[in-house]
Amino acid sequence: MASSAVAGAPLPVFVNPAARKGRAGGAVRRGLAALEALGASPQVVDTPDVVAVRAAAGRCAADGVERVVAFGGDGIVHQVLQGIAGSGTALGIVPVGSGNDLARALRLPLRPADAARVALADPVALDALQVDGTWVATVATTGFAAAVNSRATAMRFPRGQARYSVATFAELARVRSVPVRLTLDDAPPIVVPAVLVAVGNTARFGGGMRVCPDASPTDGLAEVTVIGDVGPLTLARTFPRIFSASHVRHRKVQTFRARTVRIEVDGDVVGVHGDGEVVGPLPATVTTVPGAWRVAGARTV
């Protein structure tokens, strides 16, 4: 364990505001109590919105804080990452969100007490994606998956994974492929018809969908998955297969590996989403940055 994290020095803690209420509120309290029992001095940072989270995390990095801890899911980790990427500040994760795709990819404990212990463990250097200046820890997507994420995020009911299922069926009626121009590293551009493009630093997104099943956050490369020209019925049959990663065997699915991916699309299409958050418009360049950040107790093999 890092000595300063357990020797009474203040340990900044970022809590997703939504996680302070309801069922997650109890998990947050248990996690904080576990940190204190381990000798840490957690101090919840007052961050009413994502702008405040990013700014506060950036101040921690600028001040040379050795470690911060995030309570929540991929969304709060995404915001903290914007502030600490490229610095010496490590991140501990207590996953009390609804999806926790990054925590599962890094094999972090899901029980608050166990996660608190691992949040004080030695940090491991990991890659991250940079999408035109915005950092992404897991998967950057555009097309159908981004449209589903956008709709699900706006829904108040149902909650949890169920809202992604509802959003998926709602978006199926609108699905259409568009010509996507992909430039992978220094290779000549290729144009492929696609309903979905995913660039993965890790395998999972959307609450367990293994869209980029061979992605690794330690190899310096991203895995690119393209679902091609399929209609609503075929997509409805194929999309659930992403949970088991068997979608990659479909003849309309292609995968690539690259460090830098340029995505260009003509027309009015949804932009890029990453870690379940809106990242920016198209065209976009996604670059894998080796060792961009450090996560406590991460296991990648």
LINNOR-V726442 format. One line per field, one symbol per residue. ss: DSSP state (H for helix, E for strand, - for the rest). psi: psi as a letter, one per 40 degrees, with the letter a starting at -180 (. if undefined). A space follows every 10 residues. Layout:
ss=???
psi=???
This chain:
ss=--HHH----E EEEEE-HHHH -HHHHHHHHH HHHHHHH--- EEEE-----H HHHHHHHHHH HH----EEEE EE-HHHHHHH HHHH-----E EEEEE----- HHHHH----- -HHHHHHHH- --EEEEEEEE E--EEE--EE EEEHHHHHHH HHHH------ HHHHHHHHHH HH-----EEE EEEE-----E EEEE-EEEEE ----E---E- ---------- -EEEEEE--- -HHHHHHHHH HHHH-HHHH- --EEEEEE-E EEEEE----- -EEE--EEEE ---EEEEEEE EEEEEE---- -
psi=ihddeeeeih hhhhhhddee iadddddddd dddddddeei ghhhhhgeid dddddddddd ddefhdiihh haaddddddd dddeheaehi hihggfaddf dddddefiie hdddddddee ihihhiiiih gfehihdchh iiaddddddd dddehdiiia dddddddddd edeeiiiihh hhhhbeiiii hhhiehhhhh didiiffehg dgdeiheeee iihhhhhagi iddddddddd eddeeedeei eehiiihidh hhhhhiagii ahihfeihdi iiiihhhhhh fdihhhehhe .
